[in-house]
Amino acid sequence: MTVEFISAINTRHADELNPRSGGRAIEPAYLRRYARSLEDAGFDYTLVPYGSAGPDSFVTATAVAAATERIKPIVAVRPNTVFPLVAAQQLSTLDQISEGRAVVHIISGGNDREQGRQGDFLSKDERYDRSEEWIRIVRRAWTEKEPFSHDGRYYRFEDFGPGLATFRGAPVPISVGGSSDAAYRVGGALGDIFGLWGEPLADTRDQIARIAEQARAAGRSDLPRIWVTFRPIVAETDELAWEKAHRIIGTIAETYANGAYHKHYSRGADPQNVGSQRLLNAAARGEVHDRALWTRPAEVTRASGASTALVGSYETVAAAILDYVDLGAELVSIRGYDNLNDAIDYGRHVLPLVRQELAHREATGHRGQIVAQPEFAEGVRA
């Protein structure tokens, strides 16, 4: 199995450990350096996030593509913000400029208040229905050879096309994320990739089964590639990594309590999206799950985004990643807290271990020592 690695781009020198108020939202030199550092570290993709108060993801992805040669920018898109035919044009343009590296990640929207900031007042299920229609339209825009019209629930147009071709003539890969029944339905039916946040192994196994079930129900002969996301905290030994983790969580707690980093974080508020609710449920069941999954950051941040960590030595975290690979994950997203320095560390110490183990398996048909199976114990790590 080929496993690819994802990180997320930063547009300025600031993160949860180093929050900054004021200043430029985009620091072009830092953005270029960050993108090149991810490529040098061996990452295959970088997610370009989207938020109502953040930089435009299409423009940022184009800057990433221009600064790099290999890494693939994943453009996060909310269907309420861009008409599907316009998005198809933008993505085709990015794919042409980057010579076939464009990927798109669909965010249907998990927070009513955030959606409302840009005029979207549909219910969650309606948002996923709209995403389904959006995906079907953009794929037709990339593949139809003759003009076509559409009269749907959310979109209507007449006599469009043919659209701008992608670099290789094939549709841009589409990723769908979420943990609700609606997300499984849409992503299972239409996603090339399905994105999950880092949950305990048993929970992740169940989610993958749900996605596969929906893919089969839609008549697919293939399955979406599974993408899982973590916030690793690594050091030379497990003990040093846990000491580092507890220092980090103290800073993060202060950052979020002061509202210094995440504008939409509300202390004590219950998240609306199912993914965050699942992470908080995992945290309530135990602070440490399986080999190295730490849920305390999710609890501190009220699961504001992907917020579970893998904590341990380079070998422990590499082995923990491989536990998810064994479940069927083909893409692994890892982003730290000291973002740039952590990305460099992952490239030096973690990605090579995972890739070496996978190469060993392919060559010998056997597992290496890095993935010796301990008795996983849930509880609290001192």
Secondary structure as GFF3:
##gff-version 3
##sequence-region A 1 382
A	DSSP	beta_strand	4	8	.	.	.	ID=ss1
A	DSSP	alpha_helix	28	41	.	.	.	ID=ss2
A	DSSP	beta_strand	45	48	.	.	.	ID=ss3
A	DSSP	alpha_helix	57	67	.	.	.	ID=ss4
A	DSSP	beta_strand	72	77	.	.	.	ID=ss5
A	DSSP	three_ten_helix	79	81	.	.	.	ID=ss6
A	DSSP	alpha_helix	84	97	.	.	.	ID=ss7
A	DSSP	beta_strand	103	106	.	.	.	ID=ss8
A	DSSP	alpha_helix	112	116	.	.	.	ID=ss9
A	DSSP	alpha_helix	124	143	.	.	.	ID=ss10
A	DSSP	beta_strand	148	151	.	.	.	ID=ss11
A	DSSP	beta_strand	156	160	.	.	.	ID=ss12
A	DSSP	beta_strand	174	177	.	.	.	ID=ss13
A	DSSP	alpha_helix	181	190	.	.	.	ID=ss14
A	DSSP	beta_strand	193	197	.	.	.	ID=ss15
A	DSSP	alpha_helix	201	217	.	.	.	ID=ss16
A	DSSP	beta_strand	225	230	.	.	.	ID=ss17
A	DSSP	beta_strand	233	235	.	.	.	ID=ss18
A	DSSP	alpha_helix	238	257	.	.	.	ID=ss19
A	DSSP	alpha_helix	274	285	.	.	.	ID=ss20
A	DSSP	beta_strand	288	289	.	.	.	ID=ss21
A	DSSP	beta_strand	293	294	.	.	.	ID=ss22
A	DSSP	alpha_helix	296	301	.	.	.	ID=ss23
A	DSSP	beta_strand	309	313	.	.	.	ID=ss24
A	DSSP	alpha_helix	314	327	.	.	.	ID=ss25
A	DSSP	beta_strand	329	334	.	.	.	ID=ss26
A	DSSP	alpha_helix	339	345	.	.	.	ID=ss27
A	DSSP	pi_helix	346	350	.	.	.	ID=ss28
A	DSSP	alpha_helix	351	364	.	.	.	ID=ss29
A	DSSP	three_ten_helix	369	371	.	.	.	ID=ss30
###
